């Protein structure tokens, strides 16, 4: 029995530990990065250093594209890798916000004790990536636009 797009998408979100990002620099040029991520309250989160170009980009322009993608080793066909692409707005989660510690505790549970060290470094910033649009691809002819509350409604994308 084959899995539904909702099941395949949920499994991808569960197993992927990093997100590929495209940000826009002050010079208008795109920058890409790949960083550890965490799902918390149905939104992606990243915990990144101000020393990295994509962090500086997000602090100046919070718009970004974020993509979760199936590991190449798990894909039978590189042209049809399972992937989920979001258009997002990055929101800084300040250390004095009530859920800040809970979010970083969850980060540590997923990514290990390195997070304990990073929490102590003053240059690290916690971002919540709030999606406003999404496309999920689970193979050839199997692309879906996500919509509705929490982007949980899947609409098959047909050829124009």
PAFI-321767 format. One record per residue (C-alpha): residue number from 1; residue in three letters; x, y, z. Coordinates in Angstrom, 3 decimals. Each point is the difference from the previous one (the first is absolute). Example, Ala and Ser with C-alpha at 12.3 -4.5 7.8 and 13.67 -1.06 7.14 Angstrom:
REM PAFI-321767
PT  num  residu        px        py        pz
PT    1     ala    12.300    -4.500     7.800
PT    2     ser     1.370     3.440    -0.660
END
This chain:
REM PAFI-321767
PT  num  residu        px        py        pz
PT    1     unk     0.000     0.000     0.000
PT    2     unk     1.453     3.347    -1.005
PT    3     unk     0.235     2.902     2.388
PT    4     unk    -1.939     3.239    -0.358
PT    5     unk     1.815     3.285    -0.684
PT    6     unk    -0.836     1.064     3.572
PT    7     unk     1.677    -3.124     1.424
PT    8     unk     3.097     0.315    -2.196
PT    9     unk     0.326     3.709     0.824
PT   10     unk    -0.355    -0.631     3.751
PT   11     unk     2.655    -2.734    -0.179
PT   12     unk     2.391     2.332    -1.835
PT   13     unk    -0.497     2.721     2.620
PT   14     unk     0.626    -2.538     2.756
PT   15     unk     3.232    -1.481    -1.350
PT   16     unk     1.778     3.019    -1.535
PT   17     unk     2.388     1.698     2.423
PT   18     unk     1.104     2.953    -2.129
PT   19     unk    -1.557     2.598    -2.248
PT   20     unk     1.385     1.503    -3.206
PT   21     unk    -0.567     3.758    -0.120
PT   22     unk     0.238     2.756    -2.552
PT   23     unk     0.278     3.516     1.401
PT   24     unk     0.513     3.402    -1.629
PT   25     unk     3.053     2.073     0.851
PT   26     unk     0.117     3.775     0.400
PT   27     unk     1.577     0.061    -3.467
PT   28     unk    -3.075    -1.767    -1.411
PT   29     unk     1.913    -3.193    -0.724
PT   30     unk    -1.322    -3.386     1.160
PT   31     unk     1.843    -2.040     2.617
PT   32     unk    -0.593    -3.648     0.790
PT   33     unk     0.586    -1.908     3.177
PT   34     unk    -0.835    -3.260     1.657
PT   35     unk    -0.486    -0.024     3.771
PT   36     unk    -1.439    -2.273     2.687
PT   37     unk    -3.702     0.559     0.531
PT   38     unk    -2.774    -0.876     2.374
PT   39     unk    -3.790    -0.183    -0.276
PT   40     unk    -1.611     1.680     3.016
PT   41     unk    -3.671     0.988     0.097
PT   42     unk    -0.295    -0.918    -3.702
PT   43     unk     2.661     2.494    -1.105
PT   44     unk     3.594    -0.532    -1.014
PT   45     unk     2.641     1.487     2.279
PT   46     unk     3.694     0.621    -0.549
PT   47     unk     2.667     0.974     2.538
PT   48     unk     2.841     1.712    -1.834
PT   49     unk     3.009     2.253     0.523
PT   50     unk     0.010     3.698    -0.867
PT   51     unk     3.369    -0.719    -1.624
PT   52     unk    -1.679    -1.895    -2.856
PT   53     unk    -1.140     1.865    -3.090
PT   54     unk    -3.528    -1.422     0.052
PT   55     unk    -0.540     1.178     3.593
PT   56     unk     1.053     3.524    -0.915
PT   57     unk    -2.272    -0.205    -3.051
PT   58     unk    -2.995    -1.066     2.111
PT   59     unk     0.581     2.779     2.526
PT   60     unk    -0.091     2.529    -2.864
PT   61     unk    -2.677    -1.665    -2.149
PT   62     unk    -2.104    -2.720     1.638
PT   63     unk    -1.283    -1.503    -3.279
PT   64     unk     1.463    -3.355    -0.982
PT   65     unk    -0.651    -3.230    -1.787
PT   66     unk     0.498    -3.165     2.060
PT   67     unk     0.104    -3.558    -1.291
PT   68     unk    -0.035    -3.400     1.628
PT   69     unk     1.259    -2.663    -2.365
PT   70     unk     0.271    -3.779     0.082
PT   71     unk     3.543    -1.300     0.455
PT   72     unk     1.589    -0.937    -3.327
PT   73     unk     0.870    -3.443     1.377
PT   74     unk    -3.710    -0.638     0.616
PT   75     unk    -1.166     1.183    -3.418
PT   76     unk    -0.411    -2.349    -2.935
PT   77     unk    -0.161     2.873    -2.497
PT   78     unk     1.870     3.319     0.462
PT   79     unk    -2.468     1.824    -2.277
PT   80     unk    -2.895    -1.067     2.206
PT   81     unk     1.438     0.382     3.505
PT   82     unk    -2.640     0.596     2.654
PT   83     unk     0.143     3.646     1.048
PT   84     unk    -1.976     2.675     1.772
PT   85     unk     0.608     3.651    -0.855
PT   86     unk    -1.285     2.904     2.059
PT   87     unk    -0.028     3.739    -0.541
PT   88     unk     0.486     1.368     3.509
PT   89     unk     0.412     3.017     2.187
PT   90     unk     2.686    -0.385     2.685
PT   91     unk    -0.947     1.231     3.458
PT   92     unk     2.626     0.429     2.727
PT   93     unk    -0.919    -1.759     3.239
PT   94     unk     1.533     2.104     2.762
PT   95     unk     1.553    -1.620     3.086
PT   96     unk    -2.587     1.657     2.258
PT   97     unk    -2.961    -1.548    -1.849
PT   98     unk    -1.799    -2.621     2.146
PT   99     unk     0.528    -2.888    -2.445
PT  100     unk     3.649     0.789    -0.827
PT  101     unk     1.465    -2.587     2.410
PT  102     unk    -2.534    -2.665    -0.972
PT  103     unk     0.893     0.446    -3.659
PT  104     unk     3.723    -0.344     0.684
PT  105     unk    -0.621    -2.982     2.289
PT  106     unk    -1.802    -1.640    -2.930
PT  107     unk     2.938     0.936    -2.261
PT  108     unk     2.357    -1.711     2.431
PT  109     unk    -2.208    -3.097     0.172
PT  110     unk     0.147    -0.293    -3.808
PT  111     unk     3.581     1.139    -0.713
PT  112     unk     1.949    -0.916     3.124
PT  113     unk     2.190     1.621     2.602
PT  114     unk     1.714     2.407    -2.414
PT  115     unk    -3.087     2.164     0.448
PT  116     unk     0.963     0.462     3.698
PT  117     unk     3.222     1.689    -1.114
PT  118     unk    -1.659     2.047    -2.740
PT  119     unk    -2.599     1.332     2.483
PT  120     unk     2.832     1.670     1.904
PT  121     unk     1.413     1.797    -3.028
PT  122     unk    -1.245     3.587    -0.367
PT  123     unk     0.005    -0.038    -3.808
PT  124     unk    -2.656    -2.719    -0.399
PT  125     unk    -3.514     0.988    -1.050
PT  126     unk    -3.155    -2.109     0.142
PT  127     unk    -2.328     0.496    -2.972
PT  128     unk    -3.485    -1.305    -0.583
PT  129     unk    -0.664    -0.424    -3.729
PT  130     unk    -3.660     0.849    -0.563
PT  131     unk    -1.174    -1.454    -3.336
PT  132     unk    -2.418     1.830    -2.275
PT  133     unk     0.142    -2.323    -3.021
PT  134     unk     1.131    -3.575    -0.606
PT  135     unk     0.461    -2.573    -2.738
PT  136     unk     0.499    -3.694     0.739
PT  137     unk     1.441    -2.338    -2.638
PT  138     unk    -0.056    -3.749     0.551
PT  139     unk     0.887    -1.128    -3.519
PT  140     unk    -0.662     0.497    -3.696
PT  141     unk    -3.478     1.478    -0.509
PT  142     unk    -0.509     0.136     3.758
PT  143     unk     0.354     3.655     0.953
PT  144     unk    -2.361     1.567     2.523
PT  145     unk    -0.671     3.578     1.058
PT  146     unk    -0.582     0.222     3.743
PT  147     unk    -2.613     2.416     1.303
PT  148     unk    -2.411     0.627     2.850
PT  149     unk     0.677     0.215     3.723
PT  150     unk     3.465    -1.346     0.708
PT  151     unk     0.442    -0.645    -3.739
PT  152     unk    -1.547    -3.432     0.536
PT  153     unk    -2.272    -0.184    -3.076
PT  154     unk     1.582    -1.650    -3.043
PT  155     unk    -1.125     0.991    -3.508
PT  156     unk     1.464    -1.913    -2.933
PT  157     unk     1.799     2.356    -2.388
PT  158     unk    -1.107    -0.641    -3.577
PT  159     unk     1.794     1.105    -3.147
PT  160     unk    -1.014     3.439    -1.252
END
